[in-house]
Amino acid sequence: MTTVDRPIPVTPKRVPCPTCGGDSIYAISNPYRPFCSARCKNVDLGAWASEGFRLAASGSAEDQPLEDSPPSSASH
């Protein structure tokens, strides 16, 4: 008796859409992954483009511009 190799059925992974929180299929069949739709993908892109995703700046002393110092007189 011989066995026939059959592909194992794969259930697509479902993840929450980063934009709307709805179900999104994370598989090659979804061209918008990890988003659920073109609309959600474009909403996210628009937020990046308008700098909606920014990190709060907390600068250190090294990040501050140097104070103006008087020019040094260089003698040659």
Contacts in CASP RR format, 6 or more apart in sequence:
PFRMAT RR
TARGET T0000
AUTHOR 0000-0000-0000
METHOD contacts of the structure
MODEL  1
MTTVDRPIPVTPKRVPCPTCGGDSIYAISNPYRPFCSARCKNVDLGAWAS
EGFRLAASGSAEDQPLEDSPPSSASH
12 25 0 8 1.000
12 26 0 8 1.000
12 27 0 8 1.000
12 29 0 8 1.000
13 25 0 8 1.000
13 26 0 8 1.000
13 27 0 8 1.000
14 23 0 8 1.000
14 24 0 8 1.000
14 25 0 8 1.000
14 26 0 8 1.000
15 23 0 8 1.000
15 24 0 8 1.000
15 26 0 8 1.000
15 34 0 8 1.000
16 22 0 8 1.000
16 23 0 8 1.000
16 24 0 8 1.000
17 23 0 8 1.000
17 24 0 8 1.000
17 34 0 8 1.000
17 35 0 8 1.000
17 36 0 8 1.000
17 37 0 8 1.000
17 40 0 8 1.000
18 34 0 8 1.000
18 35 0 8 1.000
18 40 0 8 1.000
18 44 0 8 1.000
19 35 0 8 1.000
19 36 0 8 1.000
19 40 0 8 1.000
19 41 0 8 1.000
19 43 0 8 1.000
19 44 0 8 1.000
20 36 0 8 1.000
20 40 0 8 1.000
21 36 0 8 1.000
22 36 0 8 1.000
23 36 0 8 1.000
24 30 0 8 1.000
24 32 0 8 1.000
24 33 0 8 1.000
24 34 0 8 1.000
24 35 0 8 1.000
24 36 0 8 1.000
25 33 0 8 1.000
25 36 0 8 1.000
26 33 0 8 1.000
26 34 0 8 1.000
27 33 0 8 1.000
30 36 0 8 1.000
32 38 0 8 1.000
32 40 0 8 1.000
32 41 0 8 1.000
35 41 0 8 1.000
35 44 0 8 1.000
47 53 0 8 1.000
END
